[in-house]
């Protein structure tokens, strides 16, 4: 796998820092103009620097922060790459309560009002009135949204109809992300993540000369868990859940409690320090021992283990695969 050198990483950080400084020196109008120019580009032609500009301008948006926290930086950057621009005039209806929901909007410029029907079943039809005025007559004005805020988040997350109407209080410029693109991003990121994990799993298991087919079966059965320094995986005497652990990265310390009945003191003896590609927990599992016989704790700043639950089901999968 290709990896950046320390010099390249340092250079990238320097360039990002310089760009961030330049962005901070721009006026709001200049930032908006720059975002519009970027969002009018074909997504395939947007550079990393373009994405950084949009991200800097919208960094305080709660929903985009949530995407970054829950789905990761790569997912967020892909969302920025797929965004496009829409411009609405003052008093123009962006969306109406009850409409099908397809898109998420972040306000780059302008402000909007949120309206909720007083009675959704009441339909007012008055000749000569435009759509916006009719919606206002039927509704309560429940909120106002300004630059940097967003609406339509639920369109990306479920298939519910719009729960409110949005009308522009001034000319507005929106960054828009539609549901189809968002689902494709999540699917692509998930597939890339799984493929990377599969490669790492094969790397961990290389020393055991296991067939690729069997490794793929095992990988689908494994779950992963992250540990921090001194965090306990399990303790001696704890009920065994019939789990076998494979170390993906980090170090894990195995110890035993030696209880001497003739002495009130308890001793803990060092058994082993395990690293990437090594197993633990298999002793109790294969011998069907009900309680854990050792203590296992993470001995590095961060550690990650893959573990299999219900080993008997895995055996059935393997048996089925090889009987075909």
N, C-alpha and C positions, 0 to 999 in steps of 0.2 A: 504494500500500500504506500502511495506517495505521501510524504510528510514534509511540511515546511521546515526549513532550517531556522535556528534561533535568530539569525540575521534577518531572514525574510519576515518572521513574526514581528520582530522589533520595528522593521521598516513599515509594515502594515499598520502597526499601532501608532507610529509617528504620523503617518499620512492621515489616519482617522482623527487624531488629535488636532492636526492642522486644519482639517476640514470642519471639525466641530467649532473651532475658534472663528473661522470665517463665517459660518452660519450664524453664530451668536452676534456677530457684528452687523448683520443685515437688519433692516427695518422690517416691520410686520408686512408692509405692502410688498417689499422685495422678496420676502420669504413666500408669500402667497403666489406672486408672479412666477417664482422659480418652481414651486410645486405644480402649478398649472402647466408649465412648460414640460415638466417631467411626466405628468400623468397623461399628457396628450401624445407622448411617445408610444410607439408599439412596445408592449411589455418585453418582447424579446430584445429590444434595443436599449433597455434601461441598464445602466451600469451600477456597480456596487455603490459608487458615490451618490448616484441618484436616489437609491433606496435609503441611504444614510440621511439625506436631506429631508425626505418625507418623514422618516422615523423621528428625526430631531424636532420637526415641526408639530408632530402629533404625539409626542412622548408622554404627555400627561393624560391621555385618554384612558379611562378606566377599563373599558372593554378590551382595547388593544393590549393593555398591560396584562389583563387576565389571559389572553391568548398566549402572550410571551411566557407567563408563569406556568400555565397548564400544558401548553403544547410545544414550547421551546422557541428559541431565537430563530431557527431555520424556518419554522412555520410562519412566524410573524413576517419575516423578510419576504417570503413567498406571497403572503397576502398583499404586502405593499407592491410587489412586482405585478400582481394581477389587477390592482385597483385601476379604475378609470375615472374620468372626470364628467360631472354633469353640472350644468348651470341653469338656475331657475330665477325668474324675475319676481319682483315684489308682488305679494298676494297670490302667487301661483301655488296650486296644490301639489305637494310632492307625493303624498300617498293619503288614502282615505280609509277610515275604519271599516273593516269588513272585507277589504281587498285581499287577494292572495299575496303572500309575502315572498319576495324573491331576492331582496337586496338589503345590505347594511350601508348606512350613510354616516360619514364623519364631516362635520362642518369645517371647511377651510376658511370660509369668509362669509360674513352675514350672520343672521339669527332667524330662528323660526319659533312658531308657537305650536303647542300641542293641544288638540281638542278631542274631547270624549263626548259622545252622544248623550244627551239627557235621557232620551228614550230611543234605543236602536230601532224599534219597530215603527216609530213615527217618521214618515217620509214627507218632507215639505217640498212642494213643487210650486214655485212662483215664477211666472213668466217675467223675463227681463232681468232676473238675478243670475249672476254667475255662480259657478260651482263653489268657489271659496266662500262667498257670502251665505249661500244656503247651508254649508257645513257649519259656519259660525253661528247661524240662527238656531241650528239643531243641537248645538254643543255647549259644554262648559270649557272655558279656556283653563286648562289644568297646569300648564307649565310653559316656560320659555327656555330655549336652548341657544347657546352662543358658540362662538368660534372655539374649536377644540373638542366640543361635546359631540355626541353621536346619538343616533336612533336607528331602529330597525334591527337591533342585535339578535332578537329572537328569530328573525328570518333565517339566520345561518344555523340555528340550533334545532328548530322544529318546523312543522308544517302548519302551524296555527295561522289563522287569518290576522290581519293587522288589528291591533287592539286600540288604536287611536289614529286620528288624522293629523297630518303635519302641513302647515301652511307657512310660506315664507313671509317674514315681516319686512324683509329688504331683499335686494338682489343677493343670491346665495351661490357659492361655489362648493360643491361636495366632492369628496373622494368616495367612490362607490365600489363595493365588493359584493358580487352576487353569490347566491347559494351554490350554484353549480361549480363555480371556480373554487369556493371554499372547501367543498366536499372533495374535489379532485386534489387539492393541496394536502388535506388531511390523509387521504388515501396514499398519495405519493410519499409523504413523509413517513407514514407508518410502514410502507413496504421497504423504503430505504433503511429504516431503523431495524426492521426484522432481518433484512439481508445482512446488515452490518453485524448484528448479534449472531447470526448463523455463522458468519465467517470467523468471528471470535470464538464461538463454541467449537468449531472444527479445529481451530488453532489450539485450544485447550486440550482437546482429545487426541491430537495427532500422535502422541507418544504411545497410545494404547492400540494402534493399528486396527481401529474399528472401521467397518465399511461405511461408505458415504450414506448409503441407504439407511443403515441402522442409526447413524448419527442424526439424520434428518428426523427420524421417528422420535429419538430421545429428545432432540431440541424442542419439538412441539409439546413434549410432556413437561419440560422444565419450566419453572417459574423463577424469577429473579428477585433478589432482595439486596439492598444496600446497607452497609454497616459503617459506623464511625469508630474511631479509636476507643478501645476498652469496652465497646458495646458487646453484650453477651448474645451469642447465637442460641445456646441452650446450656443448662447447668446439670451437673451430676445429680441423679435422683429424680430429675424431671420426667414426667410421663413422655414416652417416645411416641411421636406421631407417624412413625414409619417413613421418615424422610431421609433421603440421601443427598448430600451437599457436594457440589463441585465448585472449587474456587476459580472465579473468573479473573479477578485481580486482587491485589493486596496480600496481607499475611494474616494467618489465624493461628492463635496459640492454643494447644491442647494441654490440659492439666487434669490431675486426678486428686481427689480428696482422700487422704489416708487417715482413717479414723482408728486410732490405737486405743483399744478398750482399757489398757493398763495405764494410760496417761490421759489427763484432762485436756491436753493440747491437741489441736488438729493441725495436720500438715498438708500442704498442697505441693505435689510433685510435678515437675515439668515432664511432659511426655514427648511433644513434638512441636515444631514450628512449620506449618504447611503453607505452600505458596500456589501460584497459578497452576491449574491442571491437576491438582491433587484432590482426593475425595476425603470426606469424613461423614460419620453417621451411618455407614454401611454395616458396621459390626452389629448393632442392635437390630437393624432392619432384617438382615439375612438370617440371624439367629433367633429372630422373633422375640427379642428381649423387651420387656414392657417399659423399663426405665433406662434413661441415659446413664452410661457408665463413666462419662468424662465431662469436663467443662470445656466449652469452646468460646473464645472471645476474639474480637478483631484486634490485631496487634499493629495495624498501620493506620495512617491518618484516615484513609478511606478503604473500604473493601467491598467486594461484590461477590455474592455466591449465587449459583443456579441450584435449585433443588427440585427433586421429584417427590410428589406426594402419591401415596397409594401405589406402591411399587408393583403390586399384583396386577393392576390394570395395565401397567407398562409392559409387563411380561406377556399379557394377552395380545397387546398390539404387535409386539415383536414376533410372537408365534404366528399370528395371522398373516403378517407381512411375508414371512419366510415360507409359509405354506402355500402361497399363491404360485 
